[in-house]
């Protein structure tokens, strides 16, 4: 987990790899060399000083286990980038339901940008309340016809 000092410098990738399996596409994809995998079954290690939160690693992770958090985004909001492989894609400025790791509703988020990728792992940029930045890991599109609140 990055320190508060590192979070204060800008966006950074967070890894939530839960299993030690042969995998290293994120390390190969990182344009700054910030990610290393010592042994093929090891979880990745991040050099926090080299990471600029670009998110290229996210589009190469087959486990959708990488997220980017940026606490410098705003006073009351943080920017969270999540991998997204569902359709339809949300549109910028759309309000969506924010979900935690278990798929449970924890609040709302606003889509800031949809970054498409040739390999179909798209990146959704979300503005979320700062206190939810370390919890939001997925979204659910809201129904067009009405407001949806906590289920």
N, C-alpha and C positions, 0 to 999 in steps of 0.2 A: 504494500500500500504506500503510495507516495506521501511524503510529509506535507504539512500545511504550507511550508515554504515553497515546495515544488509546485503544489496546486496554484499558489499565488503567481507563478511565472507564466501560466497559460495552459493550453490544452495538453493532455497527456493520455496515452493509451493505458488501459487497465486490462489485465488478463484474468479470466476466470476459467482457466483450464482445470477441469475437475479430475481428469484421468491422465496417467502417464502412458501415452501411446506413441507409436512412431509417427511423428508429425513435425514439420518445420517450415511450411509454406510462408508463415508470417516473417520468419527470419530472412528467408530468401527475398521476400517482397519489399522489405523496409529499405527505402532509398537512402536513409541516413546511417544504416548499420547499427541501429539502436537495440535490435533484438538478437539475442544469441540463444542457441540450443546446444548445450555441451554434448550430450549424448542424445541420440535420436529419440529415445523414450522419455527424456526429461521434459518438463514443462519449460516454456520460454522464460528467459530473464531479460529485463528491460534496463538499459542504461538511460536513466531518467534525464540526464543532461543532454543526451543526443536526441531524444524524442521531442518532436514538435506537434504531435497530435494530428498529423495529416490524415491518418485513417487508411492509408494504402494497405496496411497489414490486415485490416478488417475485411477487405474484399477478398483476401486470400485464405482466410481461416475457415476450414471446412466445418468446424464445430460451432461457428458463430459465437465464439467465446471472447471476443475482443470488443471493447467499448472505449469511447473517448469521452472524457469529462473535462469541461472548461469552466472553472469557477470565476474566471475573469470576465465572463460574458456580460454580467450585469450585477447591479446591487442586490436585487431580490431574486434573480434567476440565474441558473447555470445552463450551459449548453451541454447536451448529451448527444453523442452520435451513436446510433445503434445500427447493427446490420439488419436488413429486412429483405426477405425473399418471398413475400406474399404479393398477390395482386387482388384488387387494384392497388396501385401505389397511392398514398395520400398526396394531396396537393399542398404547396406552400401556403401558409397562413391558416391551415385547417386546425381546428381543435380536436384532439384525439384523447382517448382514455389511456392513461399511463398505467402500465402493468409491472409488477415485480417479477422476480425470478420464478415464482410459482404460478405466474399468470393471473394473479389477483389484482383487482383494481386498487390503485393507491392514490389516484388523483387525475389531474388533467395536464396535458402538455400542448404546446403549439408547435406545429411543424414549421420550421424556419426554411429548410431547404431539403430537396430530394436529390441526392447525388447518385446518378445511375452508373452502373459498371458493366463492362462488356461480359463479365462472367456471371451476371445476374444477381450478384450479392450487392444490392443497393444499400446506400447509407442514408438514413433518415436523421436529419439534424433537428433536435428538439429543444425548445426553451421550456425548462421545468423549474418549479420552485427549488431554491438552493437546497433545502432540507431533503429533497427527494432525489438529488443527483446520483447518489450512490445506491439507490434502490431501483430506479426506472431501468428496465432492461428489455421492454417490449411495448408495443402499442396495440390498441384495438380501434379500428375506425368506428366513428359514431354513425348512428342512423341519420340519414338526410332529413327525415320528416319531423324530428323533434329532438328535444334535449335528452341526453342520457346522463344519469347521475350514478352514484355508487349503486351497484347491483344489490 
